[in-house]
Amino acid sequence: MISHLDHLVLTTKDETSCIDFYVRVMGMRLETFMGGSPPAPRKAFMFGQQKINLHIFGQEFEPKAQRPTPGSLDLCFIADRPLDQVIEHLNTCQWPIEEGPINRTGATSKIRSVYVRDPDQNLIEISELITV
């Protein structure tokens, strides 16, 4: 019945820091679009064929989760480059790695991952697929 994830919504307390992290550190593209109820300018982080819609805590768009909460997400992203290059980039950005590299199990294969926190303290796992 379900084919793939189109987007998810991230709630932040600090829009500027959040945008900096997802654009500068994670390499996503910021896009502004019209959406919500009633329609209003919104922001999203684009990557691959997915996006993360951005909500500001206390100013969320309708409809929304029952209790939108900054810092409640635990997300895993597959990198478009080797994990060693991701680690170099994180170091260049002076973004601390909380754990890893470490081997884990992903949705389709084994993965090798590092963990960081975004400005809202969401746990962000960045991974490469392990091919045998």
Sequence and secondary structure as in RCSB ss.txt:
>XXXX:A:sequence
MISHLDHLVLTTKDETSCIDFYVRVMGMRLETFMGGSPPAPRKAFMFGQQKINLHIFGQEFEPKAQRPTPGSLDL
CFIADRPLDQVIEHLNTCQWPIEEGPINRTGATSKIRSVYVRDPDQNLIEISELITV
>XXXX:A:secstr
      EEEEEES HHHHHHIIIIIT  EEEEEEETBTTEEEEEEEETTEEEEEEETTS  BS  SS  TT  EE
EEE SS HHHHHHHHHHTT    EEEEEEE SSSEEEEEEEE TT  EEEEEEE   
